[in-house]
Amino acid sequence: MKTDYLIVGQGLAGSLLAWHLIQKGKRVLVVDRDEENTSSKVAAGLMTPVAGARFKLPAGLPERLSFANQFYWDVEERTGQRFFHHKRIARLFRNAEEPIRFQERSEEDPELKKLCAPLALPDDLIDTSQGGFEMKQGGWLDVPAFLECTRQWLLEQASYAIGSVRSEEVKVSLEGIRWKNIEAESVVFAQGWQAADNHFFDWLPMNSAAGDILTVEIPDFDPGGKIINKGKWLLPIGGTLFKIGSNYRHDFESDAPCPQAREDLERHLRELIDRPFKTVKHECAIRPIIRRSQVFAGRHPGHEKVILFNGLGSKGVLNGPWHADRLADHLIEGTPLPDSVDLRSNLI
Ligand SMILES: Cc1cc2nc3c(=O)[nH]c(=O)nc-3n(C[C@H](O)[C@H](O)[C@H](O)COP(=O)(O)OP(=O)(O)OC[C@H]3O[C@@H](n4cnc5c(N)ncnc54)[C@H](O)[C@@H]3O)c2cc1C
């Protein structure tokens, strides 16, 4: 079988790139291990425009935000599926300094001001005593639903297979690459944290972290459909069910849920809301982090036809569509990748 791009991994990264390459007229085969527990399948899927304690907006945020919104809406329209939910995020201040810093930043940066609205949460249910604000362009990508919809779309065009691609089995020549009976122009590894086992990329400074998420049932609690963020986030997922997370455990042995993390998240929830709740599920997965949550993409320095797309980190839902589009243009047209992202400009 011949294809243009063999994509290894159908997490968020592989899925986003497949959409962009196919929409730009390329043939793609995505091969995925179909594991139950991956970063993308466990991720909360929050799209948080104003993140961090300093309220500093990253360069290019408005463009990436509107690109992501448009991309998910287009895929929903095209597939007739629903997985992207536009939701306000209520950001509660965590200490006495934050409101002062937020006020200063809002005066300095008109973009921040545009993104924010006054807090409007029921204060009999939630501890809003320190104040806060609401982010207007936030949202929730139901990542497992997006992955499944993408998988179905790939299957319809014979562009998906279940399998495990060992990097050592991928033969690279000047003509292209070969894996088993597949011949492709190039191979893109979008393996998340498992890139650590890939002999082409075992030199990357992977700094992956495990993260725990609880699903909780909270009767008689309605924050108006909003996501609440106060150090941890609380995400309404329908009816009386909510997700709460997350943490970063760099010192992990497996993706098994951590009992201490569950206790910490439950304590946090008790401090946040004045309602009884019941934990119904505890999940954990390992996020791919390269350096400080920096996206790494592009061609291998020694192998033109071996490509990486990784490091989406905690802003993968927001930044991923824009980076996937840039990478697709880079592969097809040769347009340069941003220096901060291009693997070849970031050798260790
Ligand atoms: C607890 C938690 C909460 C998070 N919350 C958010 C959030 O709110 N917002 C946000 O934007 N991000 C969040 N993230 C981060 C987000 O999950 C990641 O940025 C993103 O999902 C990474 O996608 P990926 O495709 O790079 O990796 P993965 O999701 O790990 O996907 C890699 C895929 O490749 C497959 N694979 C690996 N090796 C092979 C091989 N050799 N052959 C075939 N297939 C292979 C795997 O099975 C998997 O399907 C969270 C992560 C965690 C763990």
The ligand as an ORCA input file, in Angstrom:
! r2SCAN-3c Opt
* xyz 0 1
  C      -4.730     14.541     33.527
  C      -4.553     15.324     32.268
  C      -5.301     16.468     32.030
  C      -5.107     17.210     30.873
  N      -5.896     18.288     30.651
  C      -5.744     19.006     29.518
  C      -6.605     20.118     29.242
  O      -7.506     20.432     30.009
  N      -6.398     20.821     28.084
  C      -5.413     20.496     27.200
  O      -5.281     21.154     26.178
  N      -4.592     19.445     27.447
  C      -4.736     18.697     28.578
  N      -3.923     17.641     28.821
  C      -2.800     17.403     27.889
  C      -3.266     16.681     26.634
  O      -3.761     15.433     27.019
  C      -2.088     16.506     25.692
  O      -1.549     17.743     25.284
  C      -2.484     15.775     24.403
  O      -3.567     14.934     24.585
  C      -1.293     14.976     23.910
  O      -1.666     14.340     22.724
  P      -0.640     13.453     21.905
  O      -1.357     13.001     20.691
  O       0.643     14.186     21.730
  O      -0.295     12.230     22.874
  P      -1.179     10.955     23.335
  O      -2.505     11.370     23.775
  O      -0.306     10.223     24.298
  O      -1.355     10.109     22.018
  C      -0.345      9.303     21.476
  C      -0.999      8.165     20.718
  O       0.028      7.432     20.062
  C      -0.181      6.042     20.266
  N       1.126      5.396     20.150
  C       2.237      5.600     20.897
  N       3.265      4.846     20.442
  C       2.789      4.159     19.385
  C       3.373      3.221     18.487
  N       4.654      2.860     18.599
  N       2.599      2.694     17.502
  C       1.297      3.063     17.358
  N       0.695      3.960     18.200
  C       1.429      4.501     19.178
  C      -0.780      5.962     21.667
  O      -1.468      4.733     21.856
  C      -1.718      7.177     21.634
  O      -2.970      6.859     21.097
  C      -4.117     16.827     29.937
  C      -3.401     15.660     30.155
  C      -3.610     14.909     31.301
  C      -2.820     13.650     31.511
*
